[in-house]
Amino acid sequence: MRNGLDPPVANIFLDKLESDVLTTSPRAHFIRAWMRYVDDVVCIWCGSINEAPLFLQELNSYDPGIKFTIEIGGNTLSFVDLKLSLADHGNILKIAFGIHRKDTFSGVSIHRDSLHHPTHKAAAINAAIHRLTNLPLTPEATEEEIRYIEKIAEINGLRLDIRQLIRRKQLRQILASPNTNQVGTKVKWIRLPFLGRLSLRLASELRRFNYRVRFYPISTLGTLSKLKDPSTQEEQSGIYRIDCGECDAFYIGQTGRSLATRFKEHKTKATAVSSHCHSAGHDLNKISTTLIHSLSKGGTMNALEEAETVKSHCDEQLNDLRATFIHHFTRFFYNFHT
Ligand SMILES: [Zn+2]
């Protein structure tokens, strides 16, 4: 099943199929419970086991485009991420819940040593704890699941007291009431790259001003491996610096094309560099360029150009700062400090 319209359409179709088959089938009275998640159905069948395949035939004759398969679980069955066990208490059928994981589940998530925000590293653990505290698991299943979460933490090098985290979560759930949610003060969210400890401090500072920060990792597979690596600096794109050959004036810029092409433009077209040389009477042929960061077009390029411009700012810089700043936060801090 793909994304987009497919899931809702499939849901509408299966909904119709259910209401037709379950109301007309002569075997419908054998069904004690019928629960569906998208195209996965769990059914508690009280008829003879020989009747079940006949009911499957009825389902499959509804539309040639849809084919159900059957898995007879006896008293236990796994459904989505749940392990269901059925027990007969007098005349009442009771379902006991456990957690089901596929055999291929390895528990590998983000390792402790990886440069990710701590919340990303704890996400797999927190999701598992959330599920554990929100499902009516049996005491045995709870204990088994706690041990499993501890194993996931260990695999990923996370030193966490899982049992304490669970107690805290349960306490928060008890204390939480609809009234405790802040009304009136609007929380604003910002997305920033995660750069280690400094980012954590920045986030706690921003929190005082009602900003919540969500971090994204700066190293992805795409940035770690470059499939195309042009050999010379002139062929690459990125953030560059141009120095005047006759004074200390310099310019920092970015180019998505090759450095050579952009450098040539600074000599032939009207730019901050060429206008400096013309007005100061400095030789345009003596300007030189260096590539500071090699990267292809994108948001990172703007951020780096901005960072390099701010970092090296001095009176000799030819950049027009009003045109350079992209991020209002940087401008704010920059104006604040100068
Ligand atoms: Zn100059």
Boltz pocket constraint, residues with backbone or C-beta under 6 A from the ligand:
constraints:
  - pocket:
      binder: B
      contacts: [[A, 244], [A, 245], [A, 246], [A, 247], [A, 248], [A, 249], [A, 276], [A, 277], [A, 280], [A, 282]]
      max_distance: 6.0
